[in-house]
Amino acid sequence: MEPYFPFQLHDMEGQFSIAVEIEREDLYPYYYLFERNDYEGNGYCWEAHATQIVEALDPELLSHIEFDSEAGGFFAFADTQANQEKFANLLSPIFADLERLEEWVKKADRSRIDD
């Protein structure tokens, strides 16, 4: 298993990206989790849920993250490697545990999720 599952971290010449290729077969359980909660589960959905979780746990961190998601994937960029790892360390334990993630999904502000 990847160390920050389901997130993948990349350093591309000083750009610190965080990505989830949500159409991967091993991520199908996420599709079903979002579907049973009336979400499409696309990259925009992942972004909105991740944003609300970070807002609740470490709102200052969001000023260091820029999102660039699309339908087929979740993509974000951190301004430093430390903030990239901080973001992944904060969200990975939640997203890697489907029951825990579903708790967050159920209490999310649906009006802020454009999927």
N, C-alpha and C positions, 0 to 999 in steps of 0.2 A: 504494500500500500504506500502511496505517496505520502511524504511527511506532513503535508498540509492538505490532505485530501478533503474535499474534492478540488481544491484550488491547486493550480500549478503556478509556480513563481519562476520568472525569467528575468535575467539581466541582459538587456540588449544594448550594449554600448552606453550604459548609464541611464537607460530607461528601465525602471523597475516595474514590470508588469505582473498582474495577478489575473489569471484566466481560468475559465471553466468551459470546456467544449461540451456543452450540455447535451448534445446529441450522441454522446458516447454510449455504447450499449451498457456499460457498467453503471451508468447514471440513470437508467430507466426508472428505478424506484423513486427518484425525485420527481419524474414526470407524473407518476401515480399519486404521490403525496400532494403535489400542487393541484392536480386534476380533482381529487376528492375534496379539495378546499375551494373549488371553483376558480382556479387560476389556470392560465395556459402553461405557465412554467417556462416561458422563453427567457432570453437573456435580460430583457427589461424587467421581468418579474423577479429574477434573481437579484438584480441590481437594487430594486426597490426594497426588497426584504432585507438585503445586506445593509442598505443605508439605514433603515429603521432600527436594526439591531445595533449598529455602530452608534447611532444617535443615542440610544438608551444606555450603552455601556461605556463609550468613550467619545463623546461628541466632538471634542477637539481634533481627533484623528481625521475626521472628514475633511478638514481644511488642507490635508496633505494628500488627498486621494482625488483623482480625476477619473470619472467613469466614461466608458466608450462602448457600452454593450450594444448588441444587435440581437435579432431574433434567434439566431443559432448559437449564441455564446455570450458569456459574461466576461467583460474585459474592463480592467481598471489599471491605473498607473499611479504609483506612489512617487513622491518627490525624493525619497531616499530609500536605501535598502533597509534601514532600520524601520521606517514606517511601513514598508512593504511587508516585512516580517511581523510587525506589530498587528497589522490588519489581518494577516493570515492566522496568526496565533490567537487572535480574538474570535474570528469566525469559524475556523476549521473545527474546533471541538463541537460547535453548535451544528454546523452543516454536516459533519460526519456522523452525527447521532440523529437519525431520522425522527425519533420520538421527540427529542429536544427541539429540533427544527420545527416540527409540526406545532409545538406549543407556541413558538414565536409567530408562525404563520397564522395561527388562529387569532392571535391578539393584534395583528398588524392593522394599520389604518388602511383599509381597502381603497379609500378615495385617493390615496397617494400611489397606488400601484397601477401602472399603465402597461398592461400586458395584452 
